Amino acid sequence: MSTAHTANGPMDTAAPVPDWASPALARILGRVAVTRTEVGDRFPLFADPGTGQWTTTGRGSWTGSFWTGLLWLRPDTRGQGPTARTPYGSQTDSPTG
């Protein structure tokens, strides 16, 4: 769940995930976790279909905002909210911790 702080106090900003979308979202975020481990603090560009080896970039190229968005989505779906976010997605995703 996400919360935003307004003049009237905290406000829930997370939309509920429909039942039909939950399995797909779980698979996507599971793959994001695996990819995050494989690429470290770099941005994934593409993986070799034969080996699965990622080609990465340090500057993001065209994938930068997509990858960052996926990393920012993970804490919300795990009930950690935006306070768990770091530049790398969440406290557990940080290359230093």
Buried (B, 14 or more C-beta within 10 A) or exposed (E): EBBEEEEEEEEEEBEEEEEEEEEEEEEBBEEBBEBBEBBEEBBBBEBEEEEEEBEBBEEBEEBEEEBBEBBBBBBBBEEBBBEBBBEBBBEBBEEEE
